[in-house]
Amino acid sequence: MINDDPYLWLEDVEGEAALAWVAERNAETEAALASGPGFGPLKERLLEVLDAPDRIPYVSRRGEFLYNFWRDAGHARGVWRRTTLDEYRTDAPRWEVLLDVDALAATEGTKWMWAGAQVRHPDHGRALVCLSRDGGDAVEVREFDLATRTFVEDGFQVAEAKTRIGWIDADTVFIGTDFGPGSLTESGYPRTVRRWRRGTPLEAADLVFEGEARDVAAGGRHDSTPGFERDFVVRSVDFHHSELYLVTSDASLVRIDVPDDATAYAHREHLIVNLKSDWLGHRAGSLLAFGFDRFLAGDRTPEVLFTPDARTALAGHAWTRHHLILKTMHDVSTRIEVLTPTPGSGWAREPLADVPALSTVTVVNTDPDVSDEFFLDVSGFLQPSTLYHGTIGGGTEILKQEPAHFDTAGLAVEQCFAVSEDGTRVPYFVIGPDHASTGPGPALLYGYGGFEVSLTPSYGAVTGRAWLERGGTYVIANIRGGGEYGPDWHRAALGADRARAFEDFAAVAADLVARGVTTPAMLGATGGSNGGLLMGAMVTRYPHLFGAIVARVPLLDMLRFHELLAGASWIAEYGDPDDQADREHLSELSPYHRLAAGEAYPPLLLTTSTRDDRVHPGHARKTAARLRELGHRVLLHENTGGGHGGAGDNEQSAHDNALTHTFLWHHLAQPAPPALG
């Protein structure tokens, strides 16, 4: 029974006894992993690449300026800065520093971390800056003057909470925050949307919308597109279902009547709808465009912008002033094209750029109200990023190129397919040496498998230095639960079917052995958050397939996840432990409740953060305690800061990555001495 859990006391995040226990576990992990002669040099090499001054400083255009947030050796917490396009084209742009977070943290004695900023549109004179205390999702909001580079005295300010805020005009914002009892959902997010006017008390903000306590969240958004100014409210009923409302001039709400599992938004004269289920004769995964005013009047005749097939899915889209850039995936490799609405003739389409095989292209930024400018980033597993700038219908230039940060000599990339237990073909990428000539070697398998998140090719300098350069093979599994093949690929592993994601991952592990890439003793696995649940499943269901496992900020107690921090927001993904019909499969899925004595589990490293206010650190803590009680090999590392990302700065990230790769290399590349048990 859940009430018999002897380790509930470890859910007291900052309780004295819990933190003392965590300190003991941290000391054990540091002694086991960080005391050897190779740890320091590995950490330094990882920190060097994280702090590298020749990384690409990615930007977002806001008016005449390009904005960037940057961390390096001299700015551990980072600086928010801006420059012009002409300066950005140079090898050493001159940046105007707007906010130095290190200096702010030192002045105020608070471990502030950057959590983003919303620059007011269209004048770009002010910003709403979000600051996180040591990496948590909860933020403090402050209004910032971009001309004077100072916080606005008596401006918009909101105390720490999981706030949603956005500009309406120079003196008004939409705000959802903690207004006291009843103002938050059971997931800990805002339940109300209010209109807050400058100079008035926050508690006097006008109520625009109020959701239900069991909803995930509510939020308001102002569309400031010139000539199309509109206000909207979104009610997130659960993680995968929402309702969109237009706020009329008399403050009434008009429901945008699309399926509640679809994603919909207005852009100029269009209503864009991305389907997650079949509707109006169109397949799930399709992208449709309606005339916004005609739709409100009852017209349900769309232009079809994209239709998926068995191997091709929508991967994203972005607007320029006159065009839509459409990104798709075919067997997890991306393609990109331009769609142009032509009155009376539908939408014309043509390729935007050629993308190398087994690569990913990302639309970094556009300026949809002003121009047809775009910034594109192209990278692959062994191909450092190249940032392009161009104008649709005009030329394209290379703005920045990331240098190589690890040696790729002798390495290759291959896409393979495993066959899962039910016969489904599961794609995966293998990055490493030619095993036909080298024979089996250490391999590390990564997966996620949830929330329709797709894992696509990208350049990973840390993995390159910590794993590939040392002779290891890195593998990414595109298992069900993700979005690699659209909504159906995700839906196949929802709720009671979550085990299909586990079966897919195990099938990839077995296929790697069958192909001679590795052996079970030399195969490791890693994943974080929902991927940490996946790792828990590998430990308890398929221990014979792996030589070591690392689970980062993991979700592991599937009978109490909904009572811990933001856990209630994931009920739509996993099921409701308070519903007896769901509780049965959740009991079966829960790694924490499947742990038993006498099993031959692989060595396990669990990492988490005291400041993770999304996935409760109690998941990792309790699992470590239970495994210790049962006599199994387990180590726990818990950062005091860092939030759900696990690390608060580059030094902390380098340290954590050095710990995990030291652990994995020790167990997978050589016999492990008893001391690491």
N, C-alpha and C positions, 0 to 999 in steps of 0.2 A: 504493500500500500504506500501511496505517496507520503502519508503522514509519518511513515516509519523511517524516512530518510534520515540517517544519523548525521548527515553533513549539511543540513540546512543552515547551520551557523556560518558556513563559508559563503553564504549569499549576502551576508552583512558586509557590503562592499568595503567600507572603511572602519569596520569594527576592529577593536584592539586585538582580540584573539585571532581573527581572520588574517589581519595584516602581519601579525607575528608569525603565523604559520606560513604565509606567503614568503616572508623574509627568509625563513629556514629553507624553503624549497629553492628560492633564488640562489642562495649560497651554495646549495648542493649542485645546482646546474652550472654555476660559474666555476666551481671547483672541478667539475667533470669535463667541461667543454672549453673554458677560457684560459686554463692554466698551462696548456701545452705550448711548445715553441712555435707552432705554426699559426696559432690563433691571431696573435698581434699583427704579423705581416698580412694575413688574409684580410683582417679588418681594415688595415691601412689601404690596401689595394681597392677595397670596396668603397671606402670613404673618398678616396681619390676620384673615383668615377662619379660618385654622387655629387661631389663638389666641383667637378670639372668646369672650368670657366668657358670651355668651348662647346658646351651643350647648347642646343637651340633654345633661345628664349621665346617661347610661344606667346602670341599676342592676341588681343581682342580689340577691334576698332570701336572707338566711341568718338564720333565726330572726327576732328582732324588728328586725333592722337591714337597711338597704339599702346595699349596697357598690358603690363606684364607683372607677375609676382615671381620673385627670384630668391632662392636660397643658395648660399655657397659657404666657404670656410669662414669668411668674415661676417656673414649674416646668417647665423644658425636658425633664427626664427623668420628671417626674410624681410624683404623690402617690396612695397608696392610702388611701381614706377611707370613712367610713360615716355614715349618718344614719337617722332614723326616717321612717316614711311621713308622719306629720303635718308634720314639718319639710320633707320633700321637696315637699309640696304648696305650700309658700310660694314666693314669687319669689326669696328669698335664703336657702336652707336653711343651717342651722348644721351644718357637717361636723366630725366627729372624725377628725383625720388619724392614721392608723395607722402609715404608713411613708412617709417623704420620700426618694424615690430619689435626688434631687439631693444631699441632705445625705449620704446613705450613700456615694454615689460620691465626693464630696469627701473624706469622712473616710477612706475606704479606698484612695483613689487608683486606683480602677478604674472604667471607663466602664460602670457597671451600667445595664441596661435592664430594665424590668418584663416578666416573662414569665408572669404569672398566679399564682394562689394557690388551694389547696384548703382550704376551711374544714371542720373536722371536724364530722361529723353524728352524732348529733343535738344534742350539747351546745354546739357552736359556740364552744368555748373556745380552740382552737388552730388554726393554719393551717400548711400546707406552702407556703412562698413560693419561687417559682422566679425566679432572676435570671440574665439573659443578659449575657454580656460583649460589649458593643458590638453587640448585635442578632443574634448567631448563634442557631441552633436549639439548640445545646448549652446547658445551664443548670446553675447551682449551686443546690442545694436546701437551705433552712434552715427549721427549725421556729420558729414565731412565736407568742408569747403575746398574744392579743387583749385581755386585761385590762390587762396592764402595757405593752403596745405595744413589746415588746422581743423580740429573738431569744432562744430558750431555750438557755441554756448547757448543753452536754452533751446537747442534744436531737437529734432526727433531722437529720443533715447529710450531704449527698452532694456530692462534688467534681464539677467541670464534666464533663458528659457528656450524651448524648441520653437522659436518664433518664425512666422512667415510674414514677410513685410515687402511691400512694393510701392513704387511711386504711382500716384494718380496725376498730380500736377505739382507745381512748385510748393504748394502749401498743404497738400493732402496725400495720405498714403492709405493703402489697404493694410490692415494689421490683424494678425491672429497670434495670440500669445497666451500666457498664463495670467488670467484675470482673477484667479482664486478658485475656490471649490466649484466644480461643475463646468469649468471653462475648457478643460482638456478631455480628450478621448481616453478610453482605456489603454490606448497605445502610447499616451503621453504627448500627443500632438494637438494643435489648436482645434477646437470644436466650433468656434465661431469666426466669422469674418466681420470686421468692423471698419468703418471709415473714420479716420482720425485726422482732425484738422490742426494745423500748426497753432500753437499758443493755447490749446485746450488740454485739460488733464487726460491722460490715457484712459482712465476709467470712464470718462465721459464720451468716448468714441461711439459713434452711432452704429447700432447693430444692423448689418446687411443680411446676414444669413447665419443660421444655427443648425448644425448637424446633430446626429445622435451620438450618445456616449460610446456605442459599439462601433461607430465608424472609425476609419483610420485617421482622417483629418479633413479639414475644410480650408480652402484658400481662395483669395480674390486676385484678379489680374486686370490691369488696365492696358488696353491696346492703344498705343499712342501714335499709330500710323497716321500721318496727316491725311485728312479726309475720310478716315475710317475709325475715328476714336470711339471705342466701345469698352464697356466694363463686363467682366465675366466672373462667375463664381463656380468653383469646382468642389463638389462633395465626393470625397474618396470613400466609398462605402466599405471597400476592403482593398487589398493590395492590387487586385486585378479588375475591379469594377468601380465605375465612377459615374457621376451625373454632372453635365455641363449646363449652366444657366447663363442666359444673357440678362444683364441688369438693365431694365428700361429706364427712361427718363423720369418716370414716376416712382422709381425704386422697386417696382414689382419684378418678379423673376419669370423668365420664359425658358422652359426646358428645351434644350437642343435635342431633338428626338432621334438620337442614334442609339445603337445597342450599348448597354452599360459596360460591356467589356471592350468596346472600341476606344481608340484614342482619337479625339476630335479637337479641332481648333479653327478659328477664323483667321484668314490672311487676306487682307484687302477685300476684294469682292467674292473670295472663295471660302467655302467650308471644306476643309480637308479631313478625311476620315480614314483611319488605318484600322482595318477589320481584324478582330481576333476570332471571330466565328462567322459562319456564312450569313449573308444578309442581301436581300433584294436580288438574289440570283448570283451574287458574287462570292468568291471563295474567301475563307479565312486567310489573312495575310495580304489581301489586296489593299491598294491605296486608291481612294476615290476622291474626286473633286466635284463639289456641287456649287451652284451659285448660292451665296449665303442668303440673300433676300428671297430668292425663289424657294429655297429650302424651307424658310420660315413660313412661306405662303403655301407650302404643301407639295411642292415639286420634288420628286424623289428620283430624278433622272441624272445620274452622274456621268462624268467623264472618267474613264478607267485609266489611271496613271501607271498602275503596276498590277499584274496578276502573277501569283507564284506558281511554281510547278514542283514536282517531287524533289528536285535538286536545287531549286533557286528560291531565295527568300529576300525580302526587303531588309536592308541593313541600316537605312536612315535616309534623310533628305534635308535639304537646306535651301532657303530662298535667297536669290539676289533680287534686284529691283524688278527685272522683267522675266526672270527664268526660275526654274526649279532644278536644283542639282539632285539627282537620284542615285543612291548607292545601293547596290544589290550584292548578294553573295551567291556564288554557284559552287557547291561543295566547299564552302567556307573560304573561298578566294573571292576578293571583291572586284566589282566592276562599277564604272561610274559614267553617267550620261547626263545630258542637259535636256530638259523638257521646256517647251515654250508655248504658252497659251496663245492661240491665234483665233481671234473672233470669227465665228462662223466656220472654222476649219478644224476645230479640236486642238490637240496638243502635238506640236512637232517635236521630234526627238533626234538627237545625234550624240555620238560619243564625246565626252569631254577630254579624256586622257587615257592613254594606254597604261595599264597596270601590270607590272611583271607578275608572272605566275607565283603562286604561294606567297602573295604579299597583301598588304592592307593599305587602302587609301582612306584618309580621314579629311573631311571638310572642317578645317580648323576655325574659320571665321568667314562671314560675309557681312555686308552692310545693306540689308534688304530695302531700306527706305530711300537710299541715295544712289547706289550704283550697282553695276554687275561685277564688281570686284569679288575675288575669292582667294582664299589661302588654302592650299592642299598639302597634306603631309603624306608621304609614301615611305613605307618601311617594310622589312621582312625579318625573319629570324636571324639571318646573317647579314642583313642589309641595313646599315644605319639610316636614320631618317633623312629625307630630303624635303625641304619646305619650298613649295612653289607659290608664286603670286601671279595672278593673271586677271584678265577681264574677259567675260564671255563674248565671243566675237572678235576679240583682240588677241594680243600676244600673251605669252606665258614666260616667266623668268624664274630661275632658281634664286631664292633669297638666301637660304641657309642650308648647309650640309653638315650633319653630325659626323665627326671623325669616327673611325673604328676604335672601339675601346677594349676589344679583346681579339686574340689571334684566332682566325677562322681557318687556318691552313689544315687541310685534311678533313674538314667538316662539310656536311651536305645536309639538305633538307628533303624529306620524303613524306608524302601523304599516303597513309595506308588505311585499310578498313578492316575492322574486326567484326565478327558475327556474334551478337548477343544471344542470350539464352532463348529468346523468343524468335530468333531468326533475323532481327533488325541489323542492318549494316551500320556500323558506328565508325565515323571517320576519326583519324588521329594523325598528328604530325610528329615526326621523329627528326630530331636535330642532333647530329653527332657524327662520329667516324663511320667508315664503311665496315660493318661487322662481318661481312663476308670474308674480309681479309684479316681483321683483328680478332674475331671471335667475340663471345659474350663479354660484356663489361658492366660497370656500375651504371645504372639508369635511374632517372627520377621522373615519375609520372605525376602530372598536375591535372586537376579537374575541378569543376564547380557544379554544373548540372542543376540549375535552379533559376527561378524568377525570369526566365526567358533571356538570360545573359549569354551572349555569344563570345567564345574565345577565338580570336583571330590572330594571324601572324603579326608579330611585332618584335622589335629589336630590344633585347634585354641585356644590358651591359653587366648588371650584377650577376645574373645567371651565367652569362658568358665567362666572367672572371672566376666566379666561385665554383662553377661546375664544368662547363664545356672545356675550358682551357686545361683542366686537370685530367681530361680523358673521359669524362662522364658523358652520357647521352641524356638529352632532355626531351620529354614527350608531353604533348598536350592532347587530352582526350576531349572530343566534342560530343559528350554524352547527352542523352535526353534530359529534359528539364531546362536546357538552354534554349537559345533562339536560333541556332545555326540553320535550321530548316523551317523556321517560322513557328506560328502559334501551335500547330499540331505537335511539333517536336517538344515544345514545352509542356503542353497538356498531357502528353503521354506519361509523364512522371509526376503528375500532381497528386496530392492527397494519398489515398491508399495505394496508388501506383508508384510512389516514390522509389520503391525497391528496383524499378526498372533502371533508374539512374545508377544504382549500385551495381546491378548486373552488367550494365554497359561498361562501367569502369573496370570491373573484374575481367570482362571479356578482353578489353584492351591489354590488361596486364598479362593475361594468359597468351595473347597473340604475340606480345613482345618476346616471350620465352620461346614460343613455337617458331618464331622467325630467327631465333639465334641472337637477338639483340642483347639479351641479358638472361639471368637466372633468377629464380625467386629469392635466393640469398643476396643477390646484388641489386634487387629492384626496390627502390624507395618510392613513397608517395607523399604528396603534400597538397594541402588545400586550406582555404580560410573562410570563416563565416559559415555560409551554407556549405561551402567546400570542406569546412571543418566537420560538419555532420557527415559528409561523404567519407572523410578519413575515419571517423568513429565507426562507420559501417564496415570499412575495410578491416579495421582491427578486430571487430567482433564477428564478422561474417566470413571474411576471406583471409584470415591471418596467415595461411599457408602460402599466399601469393607474394608476400612482401618480407624484406629483410629489415626495414625500419620505416616509420611513419612520422610525419610532422603535421600537427593540426593547429592552425593559427586562428585566434579569436573565434573558437569553435562554438557551434550550437550542438549540444549533446544530450540535454535532459528534455526529451520531447513530451513529458507529462507536466512540466512546469514552465515551459518556455513562454507561454502566454501570460504568465503572472510576473515575468521579469522584464523590466524596462520596456523596450519597444516591441516585445515579443508578440503581443496581441495583434499587431499589424500583419503578422505572417500566417494567421489562421487560414486564410484563403489558399495559401501555398501548401500547408501541411495537414490541416484539419484542426478541430477544436477538442482539446483534451477534456473539456466539460461536457461534450456530447458523447454519450456512450457508444454511439455508432462509430465515431472517429477514434475514440480512446483505444479501441481494440487494435487498430492498425498502428496507432502511435506508440503503444506499448511494445509492439513488435519492431518498430523502426528505431526506437530510442536506444542509442548506444550505451548510455549510462545505465539503463535497466537491463541490458543484455550481458553486462560484465559478470564473469564467473571465475571461480578458482579452478585450477587444474587445466586451463586452456594454454596453448602455446602461442600467446600473443607476441607480435614483433615488438621490439623496443619502440617506445612512443615518446615524443617531445611535444608538450602542449605549451603554446604561448598565448598570452592575453594581456590586457591592460586594465589597471584599476580605474582608469578614466573612460573606459569603453561604456558609454551610456546607450548603446544600441544592443549589442549582444552581451549579456551580463557575464562578468568574469567568473561568476559562480559555476558556469558550465564547465570550464576548464579546471577550476579549483576542485570541485566535487569529484570529477572524474579522476583527477590525479590522486585524491585521497582514497577513493574506492579501489583503484588499481594497487596502491601501496598496501592497503589492507589485505588484498587478495594475493599479495606476493609477486606482482608483475613488475616488469621493468618500465619505469616512467620517470620523466623529468618534467618540471614545470618552470617556465620563465614568465614572470609578470612584470611588465613595465609599470611604473607609477603613473606615467602620462602616455599620451599618444592617441587616446581615443580608439575608435574602431579600426583605424589604420595601423594600430599597434606600436607606432613609433612617432615621436613628436618632432624630430629633426633628423638631419642626415647622419649625425654621429650615432644616434640611437638606432637608426635604420641599419647602418653598417654593422653595429654591434650585434643586432638581432640576426641579420643575415649571416654573419660569421658564425654565430652560435648554431643556427639551423644547418648550415652546410658542413660545419665541423662534425656535428652529430651524424648527419647522413653519410659523409665520406668515411667516418670512422667505422660505422656499422656495415657499409656496403662495399667498401674497397679493401678492407682488411679484417682479420678476425678481431672481435671485440673483447677486451679484457673484462673480467667480472666487475671492475670498479665502476663501469658505466651502467650497471644494472640498477 
